[in-house]
Amino acid sequence: MRAHEAGALHAEGYGGPPQWLPYPRNVNDLLPMLWPSSVRRDERGRLQVAGVDAVTLAAQFGTPAYVVDEDDFRARARGFRDAMNGAFSHGADVYYAGKAFLCTAVATWIAQEGLCLDVCSGGELAVAMRAGVPGARVGLHGNNKSAAEIEAALIYGVGRLVLDSFDEIDRVAAIAASLGVVAPVMIRVTTGVEAHTHEFIATAHEDQKFGFSLAGGQAYQAAERVLAESGAMRLLGFHSHIGSQIFDTAGFEVAARRVLDLHGRVEKENGVRLPELDLGGGFGIAYTSEHHPRTPEQLAGDMAAIVARECAAQDVAVPRVSIEPGRAIAGPSTFTLYAVGTVKEVELGGGASRAYVSVDGGMSDNVRTALYAADYSCTMAGRVSDAAPMLSRVVGKHCESGDIVVMDEYLPADVRPGDLIAVPGTGAYCRALSSQYNHVPRPPVIAVRDGVARVIVRRETIEDILALDAL
């Protein structure tokens, strides 16, 4: 983590380029793994997505704007669906993690591509309902679901509620009984496996807010409590999520072993059959050249082998497995388009310097750099340049020194006000975590397909912000 008690700019890494960032042979080159599949430069050097160039997008919709390649998004969703069904002989379920990015159009795409949808609030559930996602294909997460959220989910007929505490077991049982329904539930388990990721997004270690711990038998006790409420709840199985931005399956293997041990004990000691197992999501994507994500086929194949091996060891039937990719579908399908406002060169000492390139967005539309010390890449989107590469930092317009969009990247030395900058990999947890900090309206989301661009989330306006004020 780039953190220091005297301020972020004193922390390690705030100097020259990081080791993973090579000096480019051609500063105009695109690294395909970072971009939607249709992105390329046209004959004028402009970045083009699904047949529409960045200059046209900026002129039509303004900047900043999130730009999503709809076909790329759909293809990534199908890729996980097909990989999981190919790897698991009895089929599998893919729940798109709506928290990564959700709007009515995206929920519709997910349903049309045959995926399920994971939501974790009443607001996300409302989007699913508005899009017409069948209730049976919706799962509701959350560590503190309100009575209203639980009731709405049960009335809509969701396929699963993921339970997170003993209080919630009692709450769901009481609401289901009052409605005269049996709630299909899973129990979230913290397995003690820490993914190799930022501490704020590693979610399976014991000292955190999510789920029932395996330590001390808490998760087993939760299962017994649910089974005792058989008139109001039906236990489908256990749910495990070990973190986010994970690049291998070693953590999933340990987590699956521990969860399936619990699964086997509950089945054998209580004479029940638990038909499902959810191994969560958190599959990593490439934000920069240092990242090397695995394909859905590789991930699904490894998971199928792990589950088969552990079920054989526990002498239990293989349950229907589900996973919850969000970032891996939404993230690479989208880039953010900005306009440059100012450029200043800052001396770093020893003859080195860095360009501070200020754009018309910032931490209000992408807080991940400030929140998680996340690294991003970027490129000139409106033209190519013959100028030499210059170490640059893309920063926002907010009144914070930590308002950084791209920490380290090489841009042409002639970058100037009015240029367009595109930052790839912003489809997940950027619009979803956006804010109105400094009363800056949030950007629109523009979907592009077959040469046509359309708004799927409109730009927020100052009037929208002021409308919330009660005089």
C-alpha positions in Angstrom: 0.0 0.0 0.0 1.2 3.5 -0.9 0.6 5.0 2.5 2.5 7.3 4.8 1.6 9.2 8.0 2.9 12.4 6.5 0.8 12.0 3.4 0.5 9.9 0.3 3.2 11.7 -1.6 5.9 10.6 0.9 5.2 6.9 0.4 7.4 4.4 -1.3 6.8 4.4 -5.0 6.2 8.1 -5.5 9.3 8.8 -7.5 10.5 7.3 -10.7 8.6 4.7 -12.7 7.8 1.4 -11.1 9.9 -1.6 -12.1 7.0 -3.2 -14.1 6.5 -0.1 -16.3 8.9 -0.4 -19.3 10.0 2.5 -21.4 7.8 2.1 -24.6 9.3 1.5 -28.0 6.2 3.3 -29.4 4.1 5.4 -27.0 1.1 5.0 -29.3 1.0 1.2 -29.1 -2.0 -0.5 -27.4 -1.6 -3.5 -25.2 -4.6 -5.7 -26.4 -5.1 -7.4 -23.0 -6.0 -4.1 -21.4 -8.8 -3.1 -23.9 -12.1 -4.3 -25.2 -11.6 -6.7 -28.2 -12.8 -4.1 -30.8 -10.5 -1.3 -29.7 -7.9 -0.2 -32.2 -6.5 2.9 -33.8 -8.1 4.1 -37.0 -6.2 5.6 -40.0 -6.2 9.0 -38.3 -4.6 7.6 -35.2 -7.8 7.9 -33.2 -8.8 5.3 -30.7 -11.8 3.4 -32.0 -14.3 1.1 -30.3 -16.9 -1.0 -32.1 -16.5 1.3 -35.1 -16.9 4.6 -33.3 -13.8 6.8 -32.7 -13.0 8.6 -29.5 -13.2 12.1 -30.9 -16.8 11.4 -32.1 -17.7 10.0 -28.8 -16.4 13.1 -27.0 -18.1 15.4 -29.3 -21.5 13.6 -29.0 -21.5 12.8 -25.3 -18.9 15.0 -23.7 -16.2 14.0 -21.2 -15.5 12.4 -18.9 -17.5 9.3 -20.0 -17.4 5.6 -19.4 -17.4 3.8 -22.7 -18.4 0.1 -22.8 -18.1 -2.3 -25.7 -21.4 -4.1 -25.4 -20.4 -7.1 -27.6 -17.1 -7.5 -25.5 -19.1 -7.4 -22.3 -21.6 -10.0 -23.6 -18.7 -12.2 -24.9 -17.0 -12.2 -21.6 -20.2 -13.2 -19.9 -20.8 -16.0 -22.3 -17.2 -17.1 -21.9 -17.7 -17.8 -18.2 -21.0 -19.4 -18.8 -19.7 -21.8 -21.4 -16.4 -22.5 -19.6 -18.2 -23.5 -16.4 -20.8 -25.6 -18.1 -18.0 -27.3 -20.1 -15.9 -28.1 -17.0 -18.7 -29.3 -14.8 -20.5 -32.4 -16.2 -23.7 -31.7 -14.2 -23.7 -28.0 -15.2 -22.8 -24.9 -13.2 -24.2 -21.4 -12.5 -22.5 -18.1 -13.2 -23.8 -15.2 -11.1 -22.7 -11.9 -12.4 -21.6 -9.8 -9.4 -23.8 -6.7 -9.9 -21.7 -4.7 -7.4 -19.0 -4.4 -10.0 -21.3 -2.3 -12.2 -25.0 -2.6 -12.6 -27.7 -0.7 -14.5 -30.9 -1.8 -16.2 -29.2 -2.4 -19.6 -26.4 -4.5 -18.0 -28.9 -6.6 -16.1 -30.8 -7.2 -19.3 -27.6 -8.2 -21.1 -26.8 -10.7 -18.3 -30.2 -12.3 -18.4 -30.1 -12.5 -22.2 -26.7 -14.3 -22.1 -28.1 -16.9 -19.7 -26.3 -15.8 -16.5 -27.7 -15.3 -13.1 -27.4 -12.1 -11.2 -25.9 -11.5 -7.7 -27.2 -8.4 -5.9 -26.4 -7.1 -2.5 -28.9 -4.4 -1.7 -32.5 -3.4 -2.2 -31.4 -0.9 -4.9 -29.6 -3.6 -6.9 -32.6 -5.9 -6.5 -34.8 -3.1 -7.9 -32.6 -2.9 -11.0 -32.9 -6.7 -11.5 -36.7 -6.4 -11.1 -36.9 -3.5 -13.5 -34.8 -5.4 -16.1 -37.1 -8.4 -15.7 -34.4 -10.8 -14.5 -36.3 -13.9 -13.3 -36.4 -14.1 -9.6 -35.1 -17.7 -9.6 -31.9 -16.4 -11.3 -31.2 -13.7 -8.7 -29.2 -14.1 -5.5 -29.2 -11.6 -2.6 -26.0 -11.0 -0.6 -25.3 -8.5 2.2 -24.1 -8.6 5.7 -26.9 -6.4 7.1 -30.0 -7.0 4.9 -33.0 -5.0 6.2 -36.4 -6.6 6.8 -37.7 -4.6 3.8 -35.0 -6.0 1.5 -35.5 -9.6 2.7 -39.3 -9.3 2.2 -38.9 -7.8 -1.3 -36.5 -10.6 -2.2 -38.8 -13.3 -1.0 -41.9 -11.8 -2.6 -39.9 -11.6 -5.9 -39.0 -15.3 -5.5 -35.2 -15.0 -5.5 -33.3 -18.2 -6.0 -31.1 -17.7 -2.9 -30.4 -15.5 0.0 -26.9 -15.7 1.4 -27.0 -15.6 5.2 -24.3 -13.7 7.0 -25.2 -13.8 10.8 -27.3 -15.5 13.4 -29.4 -12.4 13.6 -30.1 -12.7 9.9 -31.1 -16.3 10.3 -33.8 -15.3 12.8 -34.9 -12.4 10.6 -35.2 -14.4 7.4 -37.0 -17.3 9.2 -39.5 -14.8 10.8 -40.2 -13.0 7.5 -40.5 -16.2 5.4 -43.0 -17.6 8.0 -45.0 -14.4 7.9 -45.2 -14.6 4.1 -45.9 -18.4 4.1 -42.9 -19.2 1.9 -39.8 -21.3 2.4 -36.7 -19.2 1.8 -33.9 -20.8 -0.2 -30.7 -19.9 1.6 -26.9 -20.4 1.6 -24.5 -19.8 4.5 -21.5 -17.6 3.9 -18.4 -19.1 5.4 -15.1 -17.4 6.2 -12.5 -20.1 5.5 -9.4 -18.3 6.9 -7.9 -18.1 3.4 -6.3 -14.7 2.7 -6.1 -13.9 -1.0 -3.0 -12.1 -2.2 -4.6 -8.8 -2.6 -5.2 -5.5 -0.8 -6.3 -5.9 2.8 -9.6 -4.1 2.2 -10.6 -6.6 -0.5 -9.4 -9.8 1.0 -12.6 -11.2 2.4 -12.0 -14.7 3.8 -9.7 -14.1 6.8 -11.3 -14.4 10.2 -11.1 -10.8 11.4 -13.6 -9.1 9.2 -17.4 -8.5 8.8 -18.5 -11.1 6.4 -19.9 -14.6 7.1 -19.6 -17.3 9.7 -16.2 -18.5 10.8 -15.1 -22.1 10.5 -13.1 -21.6 13.6 -14.9 -22.7 16.8 -17.7 -24.3 14.8 -19.7 -21.1 14.1 -20.5 -22.1 10.5 -21.7 -25.5 11.6 -23.9 -24.0 14.3 -25.4 -21.7 11.6 -26.2 -24.8 9.5 -27.9 -26.4 12.5 -30.0 -23.3 13.1 -31.1 -23.2 9.5 -32.0 -26.9 9.4 -34.0 -26.4 12.6 -36.2 -23.9 10.7 -37.1 -26.2 7.9 -40.6 -24.8 7.7 -39.2 -21.4 6.8 -35.8 -22.0 5.2 -34.2 -24.6 2.9 -30.5 -24.9 3.1 -28.9 -25.1 -0.3 -25.3 -25.2 0.8 -22.3 -23.0 1.6 -20.8 -19.9 0.1 -17.2 -18.9 0.2 -15.5 -15.8 -1.2 -11.8 -15.3 -0.6 -11.2 -11.8 -2.1 -10.7 -9.9 -5.3 -8.2 -9.4 -8.1 -6.9 -13.0 -7.7 -4.7 -14.5 -10.4 -4.4 -18.2 -9.4 -6.6 -20.9 -8.0 -4.4 -21.9 -5.0 -6.5 -20.0 -2.6 -9.7 -21.5 -4.1 -8.3 -25.0 -3.6 -7.7 -24.4 0.1 -11.0 -22.7 0.6 -12.9 -25.5 -1.3 -11.2 -28.1 0.8 -12.3 -26.5 4.0 -15.9 -25.7 2.9 -16.4 -29.2 1.5 -15.2 -30.7 4.7 -18.0 -28.7 6.4 -20.4 -29.6 3.6 -19.7 -33.3 4.2 -20.0 -33.1 7.9 -23.4 -31.4 7.8 -24.7 -33.8 5.2 -23.6 -37.0 7.1 -24.4 -35.8 10.6 -27.8 -34.4 9.8 -28.9 -36.8 7.1 -29.5 -34.1 4.5 -28.4 -33.4 1.0 -26.9 -30.0 0.2 -27.3 -29.5 -3.5 -25.1 -26.4 -4.1 -21.7 -24.9 -3.5 -20.7 -21.3 -4.3 -16.9 -20.5 -4.6 -17.4 -16.8 -5.1 -15.5 -14.6 -7.5 -12.6 -12.2 -7.4 -10.9 -13.3 -10.6 -8.2 -10.8 -11.6 -8.0 -8.7 -14.8 -5.1 -6.9 -16.4 -5.0 -3.2 -15.4 -1.3 -2.8 -16.6 1.4 -4.9 -18.2 2.3 -6.4 -14.9 -1.0 -8.4 -14.7 -1.5 -11.8 -16.4 -5.1 -13.1 -15.8 -6.1 -16.6 -16.5 -8.8 -17.4 -19.0 -12.3 -18.6 -18.0 -11.5 -22.0 -19.4 -8.4 -22.3 -17.2 -10.2 -21.1 -14.1 -13.2 -23.4 -14.7 -11.0 -26.4 -15.4 -9.0 -25.9 -12.3 -12.1 -25.4 -10.1 -13.8 -28.5 -11.5 -10.7 -30.6 -10.7 -10.5 -29.2 -7.2 -14.1 -29.8 -6.5 -14.0 -33.4 -7.9 -10.9 -34.2 -5.9 -12.2 -32.8 -2.6 -15.7 -34.4 -3.0 -14.0 -37.8 -3.6 -11.9 -37.3 -0.5 -15.0 -36.4 1.6 -17.1 -39.2 -0.1 -19.9 -36.8 -0.9 -21.7 -36.2 -4.2 -20.5 -33.3 -6.2 -22.9 -30.3 -5.7 -23.9 -27.9 -8.3 -21.1 -25.2 -8.3 -21.6 -21.5 -8.9 -19.2 -18.6 -9.2 -19.6 -14.9 -9.1 -17.4 -13.0 -11.6 -18.0 -9.3 -11.8 -14.8 -7.4 -12.5 -13.7 -10.1 -15.0 -16.7 -9.4 -17.1 -17.3 -5.7 -16.7 -13.7 -4.4 -16.1 -12.0 -5.0 -19.4 -15.1 -4.1 -21.4 -15.0 -0.5 -20.5 -12.6 2.5 -20.7 -13.0 6.0 -19.4 -12.6 8.9 -21.8 -11.2 12.2 -20.4 -10.2 15.6 -21.8 -6.9 17.1 -20.7 -7.2 20.5 -19.0 -3.7 21.4 -17.9 -0.2 20.0 -18.1 2.7 20.8 -15.9 6.2 19.4 -15.7 7.5 18.6 -12.2 11.3 18.1 -11.5 12.0 14.9 -9.6 15.7 15.5 -9.1 18.7 14.0 -10.8 17.6 15.3 -14.1 14.4 13.4 -14.1 10.9 14.9 -14.4 7.3 14.0 -14.6 4.3 15.5 -16.4 1.2 16.1 -14.3 -1.7 15.7 -16.8 -4.9 17.0 -15.3 -8.2 15.7 -16.7 -11.8 16.7 -16.3 -12.7 13.8 -14.0 -10.8 12.1 -11.1 -11.4 10.4 -7.9 -15.2 11.0 -8.2 -15.4 8.7 -11.2 -12.5 6.4 -10.2 -11.6 6.2 -6.5 -9.7 2.9 -6.8 -6.3 4.5 -7.2 -6.8 6.5 -4.0 -8.7 3.8 -2.1 -6.6 0.7 -3.0 -3.4 2.2 -4.6 -4.7 0.6 -7.8 -2.5 1.0 -10.9 -4.0 1.8 -14.3 -2.7 2.4 -17.8 -3.7 5.1 -20.3 -3.2 6.3 -23.8 -3.8 9.3 -26.1 -7.2 8.7 -27.6 -7.6 11.5 -30.1 -4.3 11.3 -32.0 -0.9 9.7 -32.3 2.3 11.5 -31.6 5.9 11.3 -32.7 7.1 13.0 -29.5 9.3 11.1 -27.1 7.6 9.3 -24.2 7.5 11.2 -21.0 6.8 9.8 -17.6 3.4 11.1 -16.7 0.8 11.1 -13.9 -2.8 11.6 -14.8 -4.6 13.4 -12.0 -8.1 14.7 -11.5 -9.7 18.1 -10.8 -10.6 17.5 -7.1 -9.2 19.3 -4.2 -7.1 16.4 -2.9 -3.4 15.6 -3.5 -4.3 12.0 -3.7 -6.7 12.6 -6.6 -4.8 10.4 -9.0 -6.3 8.5 -11.9 -3.1 6.9 -13.3 -0.1 6.8 -11.1 2.6 6.1 -13.6 2.4 5.9 -17.4 4.4 7.1 -20.4 2.5 9.7 -22.6 3.9 11.7 -25.5 5.9 14.7 -24.3 3.7 16.9 -26.4 0.5 16.1 -24.6 -1.5 19.3 -24.3 -4.8 20.8 -23.1 -7.7 19.5 -25.3 -6.1 16.1 -25.9 -8.3 13.1 -25.1 -7.0 10.4 -22.7 -8.4 6.9 -22.4 -8.0 4.8 -19.3 -8.8 1.1 -19.8 -10.2 -1.4 -17.3 -12.6 1.0 -15.7 -15.8 -1.1 -16.1 -15.8 -2.5 -12.5 -15.9 -0.5 -9.3 -15.5 2.9 -11.0 -19.1 4.0 -11.8 -20.2 1.7 -8.9 -18.0 3.6 -6.4 -18.4 7.0 -7.9 -19.3 10.0 -5.9 -20.3 13.7 -6.1 -17.2 14.8 -4.3 -16.7 18.6 -4.8 -20.2 18.6 -6.3 -18.9 17.2 -9.6 -21.6 15.4 -11.5 -21.0 11.7 -12.3 -20.2 10.8 -16.0 -22.5 8.9 -18.3 -22.1 5.3 -19.4 -22.1 5.0 -23.2 -22.6 1.6 -24.8 -21.2 1.1 -28.3 -22.2 -1.7 -30.6 -21.9 -2.2 -34.4 -21.0 1.4 -35.0 -23.7 2.9 -32.9 -23.3 4.6 -29.5 -26.1 5.1 -27.0 -26.5 6.3 -23.4 -27.3 3.6 -20.9 -26.8 5.7 -17.9 -27.2 9.5 -18.4 -24.8 12.1 -17.2 -25.6 13.6 -13.9 -26.2 17.3 -13.8 -25.7 20.1 -11.3 -29.5 20.3 -11.2 -29.6 16.6 -10.1 -27.3 17.4 -7.3 -29.1 20.6 -6.2 -32.4 18.8 -6.3 -31.4 16.8 -3.2 -31.0 19.9 -1.1 -33.9 20.7 1.2 -34.3 24.4 1.6 
